[in-house]
Amino acid sequence: MKKFAILLAALLLLSVTAMFVSAAEFTNVAEGKAYTLNIIAGTPGYGVPDPDDGTGYGDGIDAFRQRLTNGEKAPGPDGGASASERAYVGGQNATEAEYVIDLGSVVEGIKKLDMDLYDNSGWGISAPTSVEYFISDDNENFTSLGVVEAANVIKTSSGTWNRYDMTLDLDAEKSARYVKVNVKVGSHVWSSEIEVLVESDEESPDTSDGFVYAVAALTVSAGAAIIITKKNRSK
């Protein structure tokens, strides 16, 4: 019984330790950074007729509203379509566009890139096709990191809206100052945020229900075993 109690205590310690090292946190280093826009196929300047009070859907001529790096990602699959959320969207009337984000200096440890895209046939917004991510140190020579095909992305839905998180997970950390994103869609680049993610120095605990229940069960079992062991010793 003593060995059993020691084993349970060891498992509990390992579980608690894992709780604080298993859930990595990421920082979006593109937040607040400026980007340029090149409309390869489409109509530049979509969004100009929208109000300048920030409630329109478009990102404007040359993306002057800079909504895709303001750190405000649409919270749901409807792409910020409601009146209270439309300011999230930096839409463009284009079927292909390129964004180049200047991170300000070379950033080390890039592990993940993401761009959210949406479709809604009722709004005339067709499904995305693909997103390709590139990096560069000089804004001239770019290296492709990979292509994310919308057909391989599990979309989330809300009514007639569909959301595609075009996430590229990298096998190895990369460094870059400039990140180029080539977007191909059926019609209208409809997005709220482009993210360039590096792993944070601090990691947060895994607080998922399943993990918490497992730790609780181990705690109770270890406690019960210790009590039983003490009782056996007192006999």
N, C-alpha and C positions, 0 to 999 in steps of 0.2 A: 504493500500500500504506500510505503514511503517513497519508493521509486516512481510509482504512479503519480503521486502528488508533485514530485520534482519535475517529472515530464510535463505535466499540465502547466506548471508555473513557467517552465522554459518556453512552451508554446505560446503562452500568454504574453511573455516578454517579447518574443519574436513578432507576434501579431501587432502589438502596440508600436514596436519599432517600425514595422512595415507601413503602419498607418501614416507615419510622418515622412516616409521616403518614396512612397509609391505614386503619389499624385503630383506630377510635375506641373508647375505654373509657367505660363508664357507671357512675355511682354511684347506688345505691338510697337515696334520701333518706327513704324510708318506713321503713327498718329501725330498729327500736327505738322507733318512734312509736306512740302510743296510738290506738285506733280504737273507735268505737261500732258497735253492730249493731242493725238493725231488721228483724225477721222480718215480711215483708209477707204471705207465704202459707206456712204450715207450723206446726211445733211448737217454740216457743222452749225453749231449755235442753237441746237434744240434747247428750249427752256427759256429763251430770251423773252417770249411773250408772257411768261409767267410773272407773277408779282415779284418785285424786288425786296419784299419784306421777308423772304426766306420760306414762303409757303408753297412755292412752285415745285414741280417735279424735276425740272431739268437742272443740269450742272452749268448751263450757259455757254457762251462763246469762250472757246479755249479753256473750258472748265473753270471759269473765274470764281465760281462758288466753292470749289475745292471741297466738296462734300464727301469724297471717297476716302479722305484721310483725316476727317475731323474727329474720329473716335466714337462716332454715333452710329452704330450698326442697328439696322431695323430689328426690332425685338421678335417679330413673328414672320410666318410664311407669306403674309399678305404684302410684303415689300414696302411697308409704310404707306399703303394706299389710302388709309383713312385720313380724314382731314387733319387730325391731330398728329399724324405721323409722317405726312408727306415730305416734310423737310429732311427726312433721312435720305431720300432718293436723289441720286445724281444721274439722271437718265440722259441718254443721247439717242437721237434718231439715226442710228447707224447699225449696219450689219457686221462691220469689223472696225475695231478701234484699238489704238495702242496708248497706254499710259506709261509714263516714265516718272518714277518717284525718286527724288533726291533725298537720301537719308542724312545729308549734311556732312558726313565723314564715313570712312569705311567702318562698317559694323561687323563684328565677329559673331560667330555662333548662330547664324540663321538656320533654323530647323524646320520651319513650316511657312507656307504661304497660302493665302486664302482670298477669294473674292466671292461674295454672294451675288447670285443672279436669279432673276424671276421671270415667270411667264404668266400670261392671262389672255386667253384667246378673245375674251369679251372686250378687252382693252386694245386689241391688236398687237399685243406683245407676244412674240413667238418664243419658243424654247431656245435656250442657248445651245451652242454646238460644242465649243471647246474654249479653254483658256490655257495659254502657254506662258510660262514664267522664265524670265532671263535676268542675269545679273552682270554688272560691270563695275569696274573701278574708275573708268575714265569717260563714261557716257558715249563711247564710240565703239568699243569692241565688247559685244555682249555674248554671253554663253547661256545656252538654253539649259534650264534645270529639268524641264519635263512638261508634258502636256496632260491636262486633265480633260477627259471627254465627258460631256454631260450624260451620255448614255450609260456611263459606269457609276454615276453618282445617285445615291438614294435621295430622292427629293421629298420634301415635306410640304403638306398642303393645308390651305385654309380657304374653304369655299372654292372659288374658281382660280385662286392663286396657287402657284407652285414655286417653291424655293429650292435652289441648287447651291450648296456650299462647295465651291470648286477648290477643294483643299488639296495641296501638294505636300506630302510628308517626305522629308529628305532623309536618305540613309546616313548621310554624314553632314556635319555642320559646314556651312558656307560663309564666306565673307564678301561684302560688297558695299559700295556707296550708292549705286543706282540699281533700281529694280524696274524692269520693263514687263508689262503685262499686255499680251496680245489677246483680245477677246473677239470671238466669232459667235454671232447669234443669228436667229432667223429674222428678227426685226427688233430694233430698240435695245440698246445696252441698258438694262434696268438693274441698277446695283445701288447699295448703300455704303459699302466699305471694301477697301482693299487692305489686307493685313500682312505685315512681314513680322514673323514671330521668332523671338529668341527665348531660350529657356531662362527663367528667372533664377537668381541666386538662391532664393528661399523657396521651399516647397511646402505646399499646404497639405494638411491631413486629408486622407480619404474619409469622407463622412457619408458615404452611400449607406442606405439602410441595410443592405446585405452584410456589409463589412461591420457595421456597428453591432448588428445582432450576433455576428460570429464572435466578436470580442466579448460581448456581454455573456454569451454562453460559455466561453472559455473561462471567464472570470468566475461565474457561478460554479462551474465544475471544479476549478482549482480550489475555490473556497471550501466547497463541500468535501473534497478529498482531504484537505488539511484538517478540517474538523474531525472527520472520521479517524484520521491518523492519530490525532491527539486523544480521542476517546479510547482507541485501542491501547495507547501507551498507558493510560490511567488505570486500565484493568489489571 
